[in-house]
Amino acid sequence: MTAAFCHCADCRRWTGAPVGAFVAFEATALQTDLGPGVSHSPGVARWNCSKCGSPLAATFDYLPGQVYVPIGILDQAAEIAPEHHCHSQSALPWLHIHDGLPHDAGSARERLNAANKDPSE
């Protein structure tokens, strides 16, 4: 659906990286048996591997029908380039990514929800 960098503190803590990079899938396109997610923030559920602890997926109430997966865990990571930055106002002051992509100060929910819309609508 889309791929994005996220600069929010929650994603930094969850991934252990200065910026997270995620790809969105339609929830119906994934077959998983993740069980209930863990939430440290209202409206957010996250799943980690029970064996190694790696981040696996996240859902956000304000992005219905979408599941976000860290790009780095996918075999096709080199083929999936982020298309924009979310929560840019939370970026670490020493991190400078000059890639020409759009930056949203907050969640980019309008842009991300638009990625989930049928183009024929």
C-alpha positions as CSV (number, residue, x, y, z in Angstrom):
1,M,0.0,0.0,0.0
2,T,2.7,2.5,1.0
3,A,6.0,2.7,2.8
4,A,7.1,5.4,5.2
5,F,9.8,6.5,7.7
6,C,8.4,7.2,11.1
7,H,10.3,9.5,13.5
8,C,8.0,9.2,16.5
9,A,9.5,8.2,19.9
10,D,7.3,5.1,20.1
11,C,8.6,3.7,16.9
12,R,12.2,4.6,17.8
13,R,11.8,2.7,21.1
14,W,10.1,-0.2,19.5
15,T,12.6,-0.7,16.7
16,G,15.7,0.5,18.6
17,A,16.6,2.6,15.6
18,P,16.8,6.4,15.2
19,V,14.0,6.2,12.7
20,G,11.6,3.4,11.8
21,A,10.8,2.3,8.2
22,F,7.6,0.5,7.7
23,V,5.5,-0.9,4.8
24,A,1.7,-0.9,5.0
25,F,-0.3,-4.0,4.0
26,E,-4.1,-4.4,3.8
27,A,-5.0,-6.4,6.9
28,T,-6.9,-8.9,4.7
29,A,-3.7,-9.5,2.6
30,L,-1.8,-10.9,5.6
31,Q,-2.2,-14.3,7.1
32,T,-1.0,-14.3,10.6
33,D,-1.5,-15.9,14.0
34,L,-0.1,-13.1,16.1
35,G,-2.7,-13.2,18.9
36,P,-3.4,-10.1,20.9
37,G,-0.9,-7.2,20.4
38,V,0.7,-5.3,23.2
39,S,-0.1,-1.6,23.5
40,H,2.1,1.1,25.2
41,S,0.1,3.9,23.6
42,P,-3.7,4.2,23.3
43,G,-5.0,2.9,19.9
44,V,-1.8,1.2,19.0
45,A,-1.1,-2.6,19.0
46,R,2.3,-4.0,18.4
47,W,3.6,-7.6,18.0
48,N,7.1,-8.9,18.5
49,C,8.6,-12.3,17.7
50,S,8.2,-14.6,20.8
51,K,11.6,-16.2,20.1
52,C,14.0,-13.3,19.2
53,G,11.9,-10.2,20.2
54,S,12.1,-8.6,16.7
55,P,9.3,-6.2,15.9
56,L,6.9,-7.9,13.5
57,A,3.8,-5.7,13.0
58,A,1.8,-2.8,14.3
59,T,-1.8,-1.5,13.9
60,F,-3.2,1.9,14.6
61,D,-6.8,2.7,15.3
62,Y,-6.6,5.8,13.1
63,L,-5.4,3.7,10.2
64,P,-8.2,1.0,9.9
65,G,-7.6,-2.0,7.8
66,Q,-3.8,-1.5,7.7
67,V,-1.0,-3.5,9.2
68,Y,2.5,-1.9,9.3
69,V,5.5,-4.2,9.1
70,P,9.1,-3.1,9.6
71,I,10.8,-3.1,6.2
72,G,14.0,-4.5,7.5
73,I,12.4,-7.9,8.4
74,L,11.3,-8.5,4.8
75,D,13.3,-10.5,2.3
76,Q,12.3,-7.8,-0.3
77,A,13.5,-4.9,1.8
78,A,15.8,-3.6,-1.0
79,E,12.8,-3.3,-3.3
80,I,10.6,-1.3,-0.9
81,A,11.6,2.4,-0.7
82,P,9.8,4.7,1.8
83,E,7.6,7.3,0.1
84,H,7.4,9.9,2.9
85,H,8.3,10.8,6.5
86,C,5.8,10.7,9.4
87,H,6.2,12.6,12.7
88,S,9.0,14.7,11.4
89,Q,8.6,17.1,14.3
90,S,9.9,14.3,16.5
91,A,13.0,13.5,14.5
92,L,16.2,13.4,16.5
93,P,18.0,16.7,16.0
94,W,21.2,15.0,14.8
95,L,19.5,12.9,12.2
96,H,19.4,14.6,8.7
97,I,17.8,12.6,5.9
98,H,17.8,14.7,2.7
99,D,15.9,12.5,0.3
100,G,13.4,14.9,-1.1
101,L,10.4,12.9,0.2
102,P,7.4,14.7,1.7
103,H,7.6,15.3,5.5
104,D,4.4,15.3,7.7
105,A,4.9,16.9,11.1
106,G,2.4,14.5,12.6
107,S,1.0,11.1,11.9
108,A,0.3,11.6,8.2
109,R,-3.0,9.8,8.8
110,E,-4.7,11.6,5.8
111,R,-1.9,10.5,3.4
112,L,-1.8,7.0,4.9
113,N,-5.5,6.5,4.8
114,A,-5.6,7.7,1.2
115,A,-3.2,4.9,0.4
116,N,-5.9,2.5,1.5
117,K,-8.6,4.0,-0.7
118,D,-9.8,2.3,-3.9
119,P,-8.5,4.5,-6.8
120,S,-11.9,4.2,-8.5
121,E,-13.6,6.1,-5.6
